[in-house]
């Protein structure tokens, strides 16, 4: 997909493979998760930026699972959260701070807060404040052991506006490339699959995750059914141009030409 197959994987297995087998992976041998969410993108007041409470909740849940798991040595500073909208950055930071203070405050879609207390212990509480949260541009040139991406958008209604003003992840290959390649050992993608599959880059990522049983969350119907059953039969997904007709071609009969560079990048995280 990128770099014309010129990149050579050079990560040490002790760095790239140390979260393989984590108990919250969908596929225990593949440290990549696509978590489908049918959320609602919202705005507050006169702010032009967007946030998605449903995705925020999923993101925080992964952070909690990582920090609470005594079987894996993950600290707050090892986790990076990337999201394209400043309002979502702010909401995630606020949620992490509330977790650190011992008061779980999760914003709701109607701008009200649902709060409850939950104790994590002083060590875990402190780690919430060390999680890095920012935009794609803020993570350029950085790497984190764990990267969680919140795409925010859940409707095609505002995609043209995003394209016009260079916002969001959809139809932005460079932003996708930077975000999806920041992870050293675990990549978690949170978003609406029906929206993201309309983008060439995200469709390839989604296809990779479904073919390798690394998808969970909102039921993705026919896509998951086909990925589990047709891959077993030696078939591959149709190209984007053929997908509307539902045509499926066999590997043996010269079906789709998969993007080797893209798959090599992801397989570098996978235990061979």
Order of alpha helices (4+ residues) and beta strands (2+ residues): alpha-beta-beta-beta-alpha-beta-alpha-beta-beta-alpha-beta-alpha-beta-alpha-alpha-beta-alpha-alpha-beta-alpha-alpha-alpha
